[in-house]
Amino acid sequence: MKSSPNDPNAPEENHQEPVATPETEHTSQDNDAIASEAPSEWLGQIQELKDQNLRLYAEFENFRKRTARERLDLITSANESTLKSLLTVLDDFERALKLIPADNAVSDGMRLIHAKLTDVLKSQGLKSMDSTTGTSFDPEFMEAITTLTVADPEQSGLVLDEVERGYRVGEKIIRYAKVVVGKTAEA
């Protein structure tokens, strides 16, 4: 049902022309001037802003990666210092196990406690290095605490005894193996 133009209840239709304001009044000459100006100045500004945006993005990504790495290093180093301090306890425990006879209940209990302690340390990332006795001395993984004179030249440079076992957390060595190295007597 259409309303008649004289109907007072009918909505008014807006047939007004838009009013030109100084901001919206542009002639075709103005548009041509703006268009000719755009490629030369604006493109340079656009490229400069894109370059600035790219640099800021790269800087932010580097910051994000660096803080993540620092956070991981902090956690690892805190864990590392705790593990280092527990190594002396573990060494004492192993020395005590060597002195206790193996055929009694105390020895069995201590061995169980030792096994639990080593399992907990392993779960925290601690790995013992392989025994170095009989291998060539390697300063990358070992610390020579003394040398012994040997008669056999084949034993020169070999590890004769391991005083303390070496340990690492992940791939980082937290304690070098302390060893005794053989050397030949020089005339």
HELIX and SHEET records of a PDB file:
HELIX    1   1 SER A   28  GLU A   37  1                                  10    
HELIX    2   2 ALA A   38  TRP A   42  3                                   5    
HELIX    3   3 LEU A   43  LEU A   99  1                                  57    
HELIX    4   4 ALA A  105  SER A  123  1                                  19    
HELIX    5   5 PRO A  153  GLN A  155  5                                   3    
SHEET    1   A 3 LEU A 126  SER A 128  0                                        
SHEET    2   A 3 TYR A 167  VAL A 169 -1                                        
SHEET    3   A 3 LYS A 172  ARG A 175 -1                                        
SHEET    1   B 3 MET A 142  VAL A 150  0                                        
SHEET    2   B 3 ALA A 177  THR A 184  1                                        
SHEET    3   B 3 VAL A 159  GLU A 164 -1                                        
END                                                                             
